[in-house]
Structure formats: C-alpha cells, structure tokens
Amino acid sequence: MPSSKFAAEVKERQAGEPCFVVINTDQAIGLDHKQVSFNLPHGTGLAEAEALAQALRASGATISVG
C-alpha cells in the first residue's frame, strides 16, 4: 500500500457556509481522481480551518489508502 506525504489546503465555500480542508498528496495512493476532505461543522470559520490545516501539516504524518 503506497504512502504519501501530503499538503492540507483550506477551501472556502459560499458566504455563511463552513470552510473545508482538502488533502493533496505528492504521489498516487489509489484514490484515482477523488480527494480526501475534512468538512468542518456549521459555524466553523476560516481561522478554525487554517488551524486544522496547520496541525495536519505540522504533524509529519503520511497518508495511505488501505
């Protein structure tokens, strides 16, 4: 099972809707054209999404499908 480093990227939706964090891998891990995303709960703002993305980036973790 391939493992990959990743970048966590914050994405915004329409006004009043929560942001989400998308995981972009540096190599193919078996997702084809699909993406992994963290959908934050209603009422969550850009600051919370940025904090989550930063925590994921700082973790040093890798991602795999299995």
Predicted model as a PDB file, atoms N, CA, C, CB and O in Angstrom, pLDDT in the B-factor column:
MODEL        1                                                                  
ATOM      1  N   MET A   1       0.845  -1.161   0.000  1.00 61.00           N  
ATOM      2  CA  MET A   1       0.000   0.000   0.000  1.00 61.00           C  
ATOM      3  C   MET A   1       0.899   1.236   0.000  1.00 61.00           C  
ATOM      4  CB  MET A   1      -0.966  -0.009   1.217  1.00 61.00           C  
ATOM      5  O   MET A   1       1.678   1.433   0.932  1.00 61.00           O  
ATOM      6  N   PRO A   2       0.796   2.082  -1.054  1.00 70.00           N  
ATOM      7  CA  PRO A   2       1.633   3.270  -1.112  1.00 70.00           C  
ATOM      8  C   PRO A   2       1.257   4.284  -0.040  1.00 70.00           C  
ATOM      9  CB  PRO A   2       1.535   3.906  -2.479  1.00 70.00           C  
ATOM     10  O   PRO A   2       0.090   4.428   0.324  1.00 70.00           O  
ATOM     11  N   SER A   3       2.263   4.974   0.451  1.00 71.00           N  
ATOM     12  CA  SER A   3       2.083   6.025   1.449  1.00 71.00           C  
ATOM     13  C   SER A   3       2.646   7.296   0.853  1.00 71.00           C  
ATOM     14  CB  SER A   3       2.779   5.669   2.817  1.00 71.00           C  
ATOM     15  O   SER A   3       3.621   7.260   0.102  1.00 71.00           O  
ATOM     16  N   SER A   4       2.030   8.431   1.189  1.00 72.00           N  
ATOM     17  CA  SER A   4       2.428   9.687   0.568  1.00 72.00           C  
ATOM     18  C   SER A   4       2.467  10.821   1.577  1.00 72.00           C  
ATOM     19  CB  SER A   4       1.484  10.036  -0.564  1.00 72.00           C  
ATOM     20  O   SER A   4       1.670  10.867   2.513  1.00 72.00           O  
ATOM     21  N   LYS A   5       3.400  11.727   1.374  1.00 82.00           N  
ATOM     22  CA  LYS A   5       3.336  12.996   2.094  1.00 82.00           C  
ATOM     23  C   LYS A   5       2.184  13.773   1.487  1.00 82.00           C  
ATOM     24  CB  LYS A   5       4.697  13.803   2.007  1.00 82.00           C  
ATOM     25  O   LYS A   5       1.741  13.474   0.378  1.00 82.00           O  
ATOM     26  N   PHE A   6       1.700  14.765   2.208  1.00 86.00           N  
ATOM     27  CA  PHE A   6       0.544  15.494   1.713  1.00 86.00           C  
ATOM     28  C   PHE A   6       0.612  16.959   2.115  1.00 86.00           C  
ATOM     29  CB  PHE A   6      -0.743  14.865   2.231  1.00 86.00           C  
ATOM     30  O   PHE A   6       1.369  17.355   3.001  1.00 86.00           O  
ATOM     31  N   ALA A   7      -0.204  17.743   1.432  1.00 89.00           N  
ATOM     32  CA  ALA A   7      -0.409  19.140   1.784  1.00 89.00           C  
ATOM     33  C   ALA A   7      -1.876  19.309   2.148  1.00 89.00           C  
ATOM     34  CB  ALA A   7       0.006  20.100   0.612  1.00 89.00           C  
ATOM     35  O   ALA A   7      -2.757  18.828   1.437  1.00 89.00           O  
ATOM     36  N   ALA A   8      -2.132  19.984   3.244  1.00 92.00           N  
ATOM     37  CA  ALA A   8      -3.504  20.275   3.668  1.00 92.00           C  
ATOM     38  C   ALA A   8      -3.820  21.698   3.228  1.00 92.00           C  
ATOM     39  CB  ALA A   8      -3.686  20.101   5.231  1.00 92.00           C  
ATOM     40  O   ALA A   8      -3.126  22.642   3.607  1.00 92.00           O  
ATOM     41  N   GLU A   9      -4.872  21.847   2.425  1.00 93.00           N  
ATOM     42  CA  GLU A   9      -5.226  23.134   1.828  1.00 93.00           C  
ATOM     43  C   GLU A   9      -6.642  23.541   2.243  1.00 93.00           C  
ATOM     44  CB  GLU A   9      -5.113  23.068   0.287  1.00 93.00           C  
ATOM     45  O   GLU A   9      -7.578  22.751   2.125  1.00 93.00           O  
ATOM     46  N   VAL A  10      -6.791  24.770   2.726  1.00 95.00           N  
ATOM     47  CA  VAL A  10      -8.099  25.279   3.128  1.00 95.00           C  
ATOM     48  C   VAL A  10      -8.862  25.755   1.894  1.00 95.00           C  
ATOM     49  CB  VAL A  10      -7.951  26.430   4.160  1.00 95.00           C  
ATOM     50  O   VAL A  10      -8.311  26.450   1.040  1.00 95.00           O  
ATOM     51  N   LYS A  11     -10.116  25.380   1.814  1.00 93.00           N  
ATOM     52  CA  LYS A  11     -11.004  25.810   0.729  1.00 93.00           C  
ATOM     53  C   LYS A  11     -12.205  26.515   1.340  1.00 93.00           C  
ATOM     54  CB  LYS A  11     -11.458  24.597  -0.154  1.00 93.00           C  
ATOM     55  O   LYS A  11     -12.693  26.132   2.404  1.00 93.00           O  
ATOM     56  N   GLU A  12     -12.669  27.537   0.662  1.00 91.00           N  
ATOM     57  CA  GLU A  12     -13.845  28.268   1.138  1.00 91.00           C  
ATOM     58  C   GLU A  12     -15.052  27.923   0.280  1.00 91.00           C  
ATOM     59  CB  GLU A  12     -13.591  29.793   1.120  1.00 91.00           C  
ATOM     60  O   GLU A  12     -14.927  27.621  -0.907  1.00 91.00           O  
ATOM     61  N   ARG A  13     -16.217  27.974   0.902  1.00 89.00           N  
ATOM     62  CA  ARG A  13     -17.485  27.776   0.195  1.00 89.00           C  
ATOM     63  C   ARG A  13     -18.171  29.132   0.083  1.00 89.00           C  
ATOM     64  CB  ARG A  13     -18.406  26.730   0.934  1.00 89.00           C  
ATOM     65  O   ARG A  13     -17.533  30.175   0.226  1.00 89.00           O  
ATOM     66  N   GLN A  14     -19.443  29.108  -0.166  1.00 88.00           N  
ATOM     67  CA  GLN A  14     -20.235  30.339  -0.239  1.00 88.00           C  
ATOM     68  C   GLN A  14     -20.277  31.018   1.128  1.00 88.00           C  
ATOM     69  CB  GLN A  14     -21.672  30.039  -0.735  1.00 88.00           C  
ATOM     70  O   GLN A  14     -20.052  30.369   2.150  1.00 88.00           O  
ATOM     71  N   ALA A  15     -20.560  32.305   1.151  1.00 85.00           N  
ATOM     72  CA  ALA A  15     -20.665  33.052   2.410  1.00 85.00           C  
ATOM     73  C   ALA A  15     -21.654  32.375   3.347  1.00 85.00           C  
ATOM     74  CB  ALA A  15     -21.095  34.512   2.145  1.00 85.00           C  
ATOM     75  O   ALA A  15     -22.741  31.974   2.932  1.00 85.00           O  
ATOM     76  N   GLY A  16     -21.272  32.251   4.612  1.00 85.00           N  
ATOM     77  CA  GLY A  16     -22.127  31.631   5.612  1.00 85.00           C  
ATOM     78  C   GLY A  16     -21.980  30.124   5.717  1.00 85.00           C  
ATOM     79  O   GLY A  16     -22.537  29.516   6.631  1.00 85.00           O  
ATOM     80  N   GLU A  17     -21.244  29.511   4.805  1.00 88.00           N  
ATOM     81  CA  GLU A  17     -21.014  28.074   4.855  1.00 88.00           C  
ATOM     82  C   GLU A  17     -19.607  27.813   5.386  1.00 88.00           C  
ATOM     83  CB  GLU A  17     -21.206  27.429   3.452  1.00 88.00           C  
ATOM     84  O   GLU A  17     -18.696  28.601   5.131  1.00 88.00           O  
ATOM     85  N   PRO A  18     -19.420  26.711   6.126  1.00 90.00           N  
ATOM     86  CA  PRO A  18     -18.096  26.444   6.710  1.00 90.00           C  
ATOM     87  C   PRO A  18     -17.055  26.105   5.649  1.00 90.00           C  
ATOM     88  CB  PRO A  18     -18.188  25.304   7.714  1.00 90.00           C  
ATOM     89  O   PRO A  18     -17.379  25.577   4.585  1.00 90.00           O  
ATOM     90  N   CYS A  19     -15.813  26.415   5.955  1.00 92.00           N  
ATOM     91  CA  CYS A  19     -14.683  26.046   5.086  1.00 92.00           C  
ATOM     92  C   CYS A  19     -14.458  24.546   5.199  1.00 92.00           C  
ATOM     93  CB  CYS A  19     -13.378  26.837   5.470  1.00 92.00           C  
ATOM     94  O   CYS A  19     -15.054  23.876   6.042  1.00 92.00           O  
ATOM     95  N   PHE A  20     -13.594  24.034   4.343  1.00 93.00           N  
ATOM     96  CA  PHE A  20     -13.180  22.640   4.450  1.00 93.00           C  
ATOM     97  C   PHE A  20     -11.703  22.542   4.127  1.00 93.00           C  
ATOM     98  CB  PHE A  20     -14.011  21.731   3.510  1.00 93.00           C  
ATOM     99  O   PHE A  20     -11.132  23.454   3.530  1.00 93.00           O  
ATOM    100  N   VAL A  21     -11.087  21.448   4.516  1.00 95.00           N  
ATOM    101  CA  VAL A  21      -9.661  21.228   4.289  1.00 95.00           C  
ATOM    102  C   VAL A  21      -9.513  20.029   3.358  1.00 95.00           C  
ATOM    103  CB  VAL A  21      -8.891  20.997   5.641  1.00 95.00           C  
ATOM    104  O   VAL A  21     -10.044  18.951   3.626  1.00 95.00           O  
ATOM    105  N   VAL A  22      -8.789  20.231   2.266  1.00 93.00           N  
ATOM    106  CA  VAL A  22      -8.552  19.190   1.268  1.00 93.00           C  
ATOM    107  C   VAL A  22      -7.125  18.690   1.419  1.00 93.00           C  
ATOM    108  CB  VAL A  22      -8.806  19.721  -0.178  1.00 93.00           C  
ATOM    109  O   VAL A  22      -6.203  19.471   1.657  1.00 93.00           O  
ATOM    110  N   ILE A  23      -6.951  17.385   1.280  1.00 91.00           N  
ATOM    111  CA  ILE A  23      -5.631  16.767   1.333  1.00 91.00           C  
ATOM    112  C   ILE A  23      -5.154  16.520  -0.096  1.00 91.00           C  
ATOM    113  CB  ILE A  23      -5.661  15.436   2.153  1.00 91.00           C  
ATOM    114  O   ILE A  23      -5.807  15.818  -0.868  1.00 91.00           O  
ATOM    115  N   ASN A  24      -4.009  17.104  -0.438  1.00 87.00           N  
ATOM    116  CA  ASN A  24      -3.380  16.895  -1.739  1.00 87.00           C  
ATOM    117  C   ASN A  24      -2.118  16.064  -1.517  1.00 87.00           C  
ATOM    118  CB  ASN A  24      -3.047  18.264  -2.447  1.00 87.00           C  
ATOM    119  O   ASN A  24      -1.223  16.473  -0.778  1.00 87.00           O  
ATOM    120  N   THR A  25      -2.049  14.900  -2.157  1.00 85.00           N  
ATOM    121  CA  THR A  25      -0.889  14.020  -1.986  1.00 85.00           C  
ATOM    122  C   THR A  25       0.185  14.341  -3.019  1.00 85.00           C  
ATOM    123  CB  THR A  25      -1.310  12.541  -2.099  1.00 85.00           C  
ATOM    124  O   THR A  25      -0.106  14.911  -4.070  1.00 85.00           O  
ATOM    125  N   ASP A  26       1.422  13.973  -2.716  1.00 80.00           N  
ATOM    126  CA  ASP A  26       2.519  14.222  -3.654  1.00 80.00           C  
ATOM    127  C   ASP A  26       2.749  13.053  -4.616  1.00 80.00           C  
ATOM    128  CB  ASP A  26       3.797  14.507  -2.885  1.00 80.00           C  
ATOM    129  O   ASP A  26       3.618  13.120  -5.486  1.00 80.00           O  
ATOM    130  N   GLN A  27       1.968  11.987  -4.455  1.00 80.00           N  
ATOM    131  CA  GLN A  27       2.032  10.854  -5.379  1.00 80.00           C  
ATOM    132  C   GLN A  27       0.715  10.088  -5.335  1.00 80.00           C  
ATOM    133  CB  GLN A  27       3.223   9.918  -5.030  1.00 80.00           C  
ATOM    134  O   GLN A  27      -0.078  10.257  -4.409  1.00 80.00           O  
ATOM    135  N   ALA A  28       0.486   9.256  -6.327  1.00 83.00           N  
ATOM    136  CA  ALA A  28      -0.748   8.473  -6.388  1.00 83.00           C  
ATOM    137  C   ALA A  28      -0.771   7.451  -5.252  1.00 83.00           C  
ATOM    138  CB  ALA A  28      -0.881   7.764  -7.761  1.00 83.00           C  
ATOM    139  O   ALA A  28       0.203   6.733  -5.027  1.00 83.00           O  
ATOM    140  N   ILE A  29      -1.903   7.397  -4.538  1.00 81.00           N  
ATOM    141  CA  ILE A  29      -2.035   6.429  -3.445  1.00 81.00           C  
ATOM    142  C   ILE A  29      -3.268   5.542  -3.621  1.00 81.00           C  
ATOM    143  CB  ILE A  29      -2.108   7.158  -2.100  1.00 81.00           C  
ATOM    144  O   ILE A  29      -3.645   4.820  -2.698  1.00 81.00           O  
ATOM    145  N   GLY A  30      -3.895   5.589  -4.789  1.00 82.00           N  
ATOM    146  CA  GLY A  30      -5.046   4.733  -5.043  1.00 82.00           C  
ATOM    147  C   GLY A  30      -6.390   5.419  -4.937  1.00 82.00           C  
ATOM    148  O   GLY A  30      -7.421   4.751  -4.852  1.00 82.00           O  
ATOM    149  N   LEU A  31      -6.399   6.737  -4.940  1.00 80.00           N  
ATOM    150  CA  LEU A  31      -7.667   7.465  -4.858  1.00 80.00           C  
ATOM    151  C   LEU A  31      -8.234   7.791  -6.233  1.00 80.00           C  
ATOM    152  CB  LEU A  31      -7.480   8.746  -4.068  1.00 80.00           C  
ATOM    153  O   LEU A  31      -9.338   8.327  -6.329  1.00 80.00           O  
ATOM    154  N   ASP A  32      -7.507   7.480  -7.291  1.00 81.00           N  
ATOM    155  CA  ASP A  32      -7.862   7.861  -8.656  1.00 81.00           C  
ATOM    156  C   ASP A  32      -8.023   9.383  -8.701  1.00 81.00           C  
ATOM    157  CB  ASP A  32      -9.176   7.136  -9.128  1.00 81.00           C  
ATOM    158  O   ASP A  32      -7.079  10.109  -8.390  1.00 81.00           O  
ATOM    159  N   HIS A  33      -9.184   9.863  -9.076  1.00 78.00           N  
ATOM    160  CA  HIS A  33      -9.397  11.316  -9.178  1.00 78.00           C  
ATOM    161  C   HIS A  33     -10.191  11.859  -7.991  1.00 78.00           C  
ATOM    162  CB  HIS A  33     -10.126  11.653 -10.482  1.00 78.00           C  
ATOM    163  O   HIS A  33     -10.707  12.975  -8.050  1.00 78.00           O  
ATOM    164  N   LYS A  34     -10.289  11.091  -6.932  1.00 82.00           N  
ATOM    165  CA  LYS A  34     -11.025  11.512  -5.747  1.00 82.00           C  
ATOM    166  C   LYS A  34     -10.103  12.257  -4.794  1.00 82.00           C  
ATOM    167  CB  LYS A  34     -11.663  10.304  -5.043  1.00 82.00           C  
ATOM    168  O   LYS A  34      -8.880  12.136  -4.871  1.00 82.00           O  
ATOM    169  N   GLN A  35     -10.710  13.035  -3.887  1.00 86.00           N  
ATOM    170  CA  GLN A  35      -9.952  13.765  -2.874  1.00 86.00           C  
ATOM    171  C   GLN A  35     -10.449  13.405  -1.494  1.00 86.00           C  
ATOM    172  CB  GLN A  35     -10.053  15.278  -3.098  1.00 86.00           C  
ATOM    173  O   GLN A  35     -11.605  13.020  -1.315  1.00 86.00           O  
ATOM    174  N   VAL A  36      -9.577  13.531  -0.530  1.00 90.00           N  
ATOM    175  CA  VAL A  36      -9.945  13.401   0.876  1.00 90.00           C  
ATOM    176  C   VAL A  36     -10.175  14.821   1.396  1.00 90.00           C  
ATOM    177  CB  VAL A  36      -8.828  12.637   1.716  1.00 90.00           C  
ATOM    178  O   VAL A  36      -9.344  15.706   1.191  1.00 90.00           O  
ATOM    179  N   SER A  37     -11.295  15.028   2.062  1.00 92.00           N  
ATOM    180  CA  SER A  37     -11.554  16.352   2.618  1.00 92.00           C  
ATOM    181  C   SER A  37     -12.111  16.232   4.032  1.00 92.00           C  
ATOM    182  CB  SER A  37     -12.530  17.136   1.721  1.00 92.00           C  
ATOM    183  O   SER A  37     -12.814  15.277   4.364  1.00 92.00           O  
ATOM    184  N   PHE A  38     -11.782  17.217   4.849  1.00 94.00           N  
ATOM    185  CA  PHE A  38     -12.313  17.353   6.193  1.00 94.00           C  
ATOM    186  C   PHE A  38     -13.375  18.444   6.127  1.00 94.00           C  
ATOM    187  CB  PHE A  38     -11.181  17.691   7.246  1.00 94.00           C  
ATOM    188  O   PHE A  38     -13.051  19.614   5.922  1.00 94.00           O  
ATOM    189  N   ASN A  39     -14.642  18.068   6.299  1.00 94.00           N  
ATOM    190  CA  ASN A  39     -15.741  19.025   6.266  1.00 94.00           C  
ATOM    191  C   ASN A  39     -16.006  19.491   7.690  1.00 94.00           C  
ATOM    192  CB  ASN A  39     -17.025  18.400   5.628  1.00 94.00           C  
ATOM    193  O   ASN A  39     -16.395  18.707   8.555  1.00 94.00           O  
ATOM    194  N   LEU A  40     -15.789  20.771   7.914  1.00 94.00           N  
ATOM    195  CA  LEU A  40     -15.951  21.328   9.253  1.00 94.00           C  
ATOM    196  C   LEU A  40     -17.421  21.604   9.542  1.00 94.00           C  
ATOM    197  CB  LEU A  40     -15.127  22.615   9.405  1.00 94.00           C  
ATOM    198  O   LEU A  40     -18.197  21.835   8.615  1.00 94.00           O  
ATOM    199  N   PRO A  41     -17.816  21.582  10.813  1.00 94.00           N  
ATOM    200  CA  PRO A  41     -19.223  21.783  11.164  1.00 94.00           C  
ATOM    201  C   PRO A  41     -19.685  23.219  10.924  1.00 94.00           C  
ATOM    202  CB  PRO A  41     -19.450  21.411  12.616  1.00 94.00           C  
ATOM    203  O   PRO A  41     -18.881  24.151  10.887  1.00 94.00           O  
ATOM    204  N   HIS A  42     -20.995  23.371  10.764  1.00 91.00           N  
ATOM    205  CA  HIS A  42     -21.601  24.692  10.578  1.00 91.00           C  
ATOM    206  C   HIS A  42     -21.186  25.609  11.725  1.00 91.00           C  
ATOM    207  CB  HIS A  42     -23.153  24.586  10.495  1.00 91.00           C  
ATOM    208  O   HIS A  42     -21.159  25.193  12.883  1.00 91.00           O  
ATOM    209  N   GLY A  43     -20.867  26.837  11.403  1.00 87.00           N  
ATOM    210  CA  GLY A  43     -20.428  27.790  12.418  1.00 87.00           C  
ATOM    211  C   GLY A  43     -18.913  27.876  12.535  1.00 87.00           C  
ATOM    212  O   GLY A  43     -18.390  28.739  13.239  1.00 87.00           O  
ATOM    213  N   THR A  44     -18.210  26.986  11.849  1.00 88.00           N  
ATOM    214  CA  THR A  44     -16.753  26.996  11.865  1.00 88.00           C  
ATOM    215  C   THR A  44     -16.255  28.021  10.860  1.00 88.00           C  
ATOM    216  CB  THR A  44     -16.179  25.589  11.551  1.00 88.00           C  
ATOM    217  O   THR A  44     -16.774  28.105   9.747  1.00 88.00           O  
ATOM    218  N   GLY A  45     -15.266  28.790  11.240  1.00 87.00           N  
ATOM    219  CA  GLY A  45     -14.749  29.830  10.373  1.00 87.00           C  
ATOM    220  C   GLY A  45     -13.409  29.491   9.749  1.00 87.00           C  
ATOM    221  O   GLY A  45     -12.875  28.395   9.917  1.00 87.00           O  
ATOM    222  N   LEU A  46     -12.888  30.458   9.030  1.00 91.00           N  
ATOM    223  CA  LEU A  46     -11.612  30.306   8.343  1.00 91.00           C  
ATOM    224  C   LEU A  46     -10.478  30.044   9.336  1.00 91.00           C  
ATOM    225  CB  LEU A  46     -11.308  31.555   7.511  1.00 91.00           C  
ATOM    226  O   LEU A  46      -9.583  29.250   9.050  1.00 91.00           O  
ATOM    227  N   ALA A  47     -10.505  30.692  10.482  1.00 93.00           N  
ATOM    228  CA  ALA A  47      -9.443  30.506  11.479  1.00 93.00           C  
ATOM    229  C   ALA A  47      -9.364  29.051  11.949  1.00 93.00           C  
ATOM    230  CB  ALA A  47      -9.677  31.431  12.682  1.00 93.00           C  
ATOM    231  O   ALA A  47      -8.266  28.513  12.097  1.00 93.00           O  
ATOM    232  N   GLU A  48     -10.495  28.419  12.182  1.00 94.00           N  
ATOM    233  CA  GLU A  48     -10.504  27.016  12.610  1.00 94.00           C  
ATOM    234  C   GLU A  48     -10.008  26.091  11.502  1.00 94.00           C  
ATOM    235  CB  GLU A  48     -11.914  26.600  13.043  1.00 94.00           C  
ATOM    236  O   GLU A  48      -9.286  25.129  11.763  1.00 94.00           O  
ATOM    237  N   ALA A  49     -10.399  26.387  10.272  1.00 94.00           N  
ATOM    238  CA  ALA A  49      -9.944  25.580   9.141  1.00 94.00           C  
ATOM    239  C   ALA A  49      -8.436  25.722   8.963  1.00 94.00           C  
ATOM    240  CB  ALA A  49     -10.677  25.992   7.848  1.00 94.00           C  
ATOM    241  O   ALA A  49      -7.745  24.732   8.720  1.00 94.00           O  
ATOM    242  N   GLU A  50      -7.922  26.946   9.083  1.00 95.00           N  
ATOM    243  CA  GLU A  50      -6.476  27.172   8.974  1.00 95.00           C  
ATOM    244  C   GLU A  50      -5.728  26.445  10.100  1.00 95.00           C  
ATOM    245  CB  GLU A  50      -6.161  28.690   9.016  1.00 95.00           C  
ATOM    246  O   GLU A  50      -4.656  25.883   9.871  1.00 95.00           O  
ATOM    247  N   ALA A  51      -6.291  26.456  11.307  1.00 96.00           N  
ATOM    248  CA  ALA A  51      -5.652  25.777  12.439  1.00 96.00           C  
ATOM    249  C   ALA A  51      -5.592  24.267  12.196  1.00 96.00           C  
ATOM    250  CB  ALA A  51      -6.416  26.077  13.752  1.00 96.00           C  
ATOM    251  O   ALA A  51      -4.579  23.634  12.495  1.00 96.00           O  
ATOM    252  N   LEU A  52      -6.658  23.691  11.662  1.00 95.00           N  
ATOM    253  CA  LEU A  52      -6.669  22.261  11.351  1.00 95.00           C  
ATOM    254  C   LEU A  52      -5.633  21.948  10.276  1.00 95.00           C  
ATOM    255  CB  LEU A  52      -8.074  21.813  10.892  1.00 95.00           C  
ATOM    256  O   LEU A  52      -4.858  21.002  10.417  1.00 95.00           O  
ATOM    257  N   ALA A  53      -5.619  22.731   9.211  1.00 94.00           N  
ATOM    258  CA  ALA A  53      -4.655  22.504   8.132  1.00 94.00           C  
ATOM    259  C   ALA A  53      -3.228  22.612   8.651  1.00 94.00           C  
ATOM    260  CB  ALA A  53      -4.879  23.505   6.990  1.00 94.00           C  
ATOM    261  O   ALA A  53      -2.373  21.803   8.291  1.00 94.00           O  
ATOM    262  N   GLN A  54      -2.967  23.600   9.488  1.00 94.00           N  
ATOM    263  CA  GLN A  54      -1.623  23.772  10.038  1.00 94.00           C  
ATOM    264  C   GLN A  54      -1.237  22.588  10.921  1.00 94.00           C  
ATOM    265  CB  GLN A  54      -1.536  25.078  10.838  1.00 94.00           C  
ATOM    266  O   GLN A  54      -0.103  22.114  10.860  1.00 94.00           O  
ATOM    267  N   ALA A  55      -2.167  22.112  11.737  1.00 95.00           N  
ATOM    268  CA  ALA A  55      -1.885  20.961  12.600  1.00 95.00           C  
ATOM    269  C   ALA A  55      -1.578  19.721  11.760  1.00 95.00           C  
ATOM    270  CB  ALA A  55      -3.078  20.685  13.543  1.00 95.00           C  
ATOM    271  O   ALA A  55      -0.675  18.955  12.094  1.00 95.00           O  
ATOM    272  N   LEU A  56      -2.317  19.522  10.684  1.00 92.00           N  
ATOM    273  CA  LEU A  56      -2.066  18.379   9.804  1.00 92.00           C  
ATOM    274  C   LEU A  56      -0.701  18.506   9.138  1.00 92.00           C  
ATOM    275  CB  LEU A  56      -3.171  18.264   8.735  1.00 92.00           C  
ATOM    276  O   LEU A  56       0.051  17.534   9.069  1.00 92.00           O  
ATOM    277  N   ARG A  57      -0.379  19.705   8.648  1.00 91.00           N  
ATOM    278  CA  ARG A  57       0.926  19.924   8.002  1.00 91.00           C  
ATOM    279  C   ARG A  57       2.074  19.713   8.984  1.00 91.00           C  
ATOM    280  CB  ARG A  57       1.001  21.343   7.410  1.00 91.00           C  
ATOM    281  O   ARG A  57       3.100  19.136   8.626  1.00 91.00           O  
ATOM    282  N   ALA A  58       1.907  20.175  10.213  1.00 93.00           N  
ATOM    283  CA  ALA A  58       2.969  20.106  11.209  1.00 93.00           C  
ATOM    284  C   ALA A  58       3.152  18.711  11.783  1.00 93.00           C  
ATOM    285  CB  ALA A  58       2.687  21.070  12.320  1.00 93.00           C  
ATOM    286  O   ALA A  58       4.171  18.437  12.417  1.00 93.00           O  
ATOM    287  N   SER A  59       2.194  17.833  11.576  1.00 92.00           N  
ATOM    288  CA  SER A  59       2.234  16.515  12.206  1.00 92.00           C  
ATOM    289  C   SER A  59       3.345  15.614  11.680  1.00 92.00           C  
ATOM    290  CB  SER A  59       0.922  15.834  12.016  1.00 92.00           C  
ATOM    291  O   SER A  59       3.808  14.723  12.392  1.00 92.00           O  
ATOM    292  N   GLY A  60       3.774  15.834  10.453  1.00 88.00           N  
ATOM    293  CA  GLY A  60       4.770  14.950   9.854  1.00 88.00           C  
ATOM    294  C   GLY A  60       4.199  13.610   9.427  1.00 88.00           C  
ATOM    295  O   GLY A  60       4.947  12.716   9.034  1.00 88.00           O  
ATOM    296  N   ALA A  61       2.895  13.461   9.499  1.00 89.00           N  
ATOM    297  CA  ALA A  61       2.237  12.202   9.147  1.00 89.00           C  
ATOM    298  C   ALA A  61       2.246  11.999   7.631  1.00 89.00           C  
ATOM    299  CB  ALA A  61       0.787  12.179   9.682  1.00 89.00           C  
ATOM    300  O   ALA A  61       2.459  12.939   6.866  1.00 89.00           O  
ATOM    301  N   THR A  62       2.015  10.769   7.221  1.00 86.00           N  
ATOM    302  CA  THR A  62       1.788  10.441   5.816  1.00 86.00           C  
ATOM    303  C   THR A  62       0.365   9.885   5.694  1.00 86.00           C  
ATOM    304  CB  THR A  62       2.861   9.406   5.283  1.00 86.00           C  
ATOM    305  O   THR A  62      -0.281   9.583   6.697  1.00 86.00           O  
ATOM    306  N   ILE A  63      -0.105   9.756   4.473  1.00 86.00           N  
ATOM    307  CA  ILE A  63      -1.460   9.269   4.247  1.00 86.00           C  
ATOM    308  C   ILE A  63      -1.392   8.070   3.300  1.00 86.00           C  
ATOM    309  CB  ILE A  63      -2.377  10.397   3.665  1.00 86.00           C  
ATOM    310  O   ILE A  63      -0.560   8.021   2.395  1.00 86.00           O  
ATOM    311  N   SER A  64      -2.285   7.107   3.529  1.00 84.00           N  
ATOM    312  CA  SER A  64      -2.362   5.928   2.667  1.00 84.00           C  
ATOM    313  C   SER A  64      -3.797   5.451   2.631  1.00 84.00           C  
ATOM    314  CB  SER A  64      -1.415   4.798   3.160  1.00 84.00           C  
ATOM    315  O   SER A  64      -4.602   5.801   3.495  1.00 84.00           O  
ATOM    316  N   VAL A  65      -4.113   4.652   1.631  1.00 82.00           N  
ATOM    317  CA  VAL A  65      -5.430   4.034   1.498  1.00 82.00           C  
ATOM    318  C   VAL A  65      -5.251   2.555   1.751  1.00 82.00           C  
ATOM    319  CB  VAL A  65      -6.069   4.304   0.087  1.00 82.00           C  
ATOM    320  O   VAL A  65      -4.351   1.926   1.194  1.00 82.00           O  
ATOM    321  N   GLY A  66      -6.103   2.001   2.586  1.00 80.00           N  
ATOM    322  CA  GLY A  66      -5.893   0.592   2.876  1.00 80.00           C  
ATOM    323  C   GLY A  66      -6.999  -0.088   3.528  1.00 80.00           C  
ATOM    324  O   GLY A  66      -6.909  -1.283   3.812  1.00 80.00           O  
TER     325      GLY A  66                                                      
ENDMDL                                                                          
END                                                                             
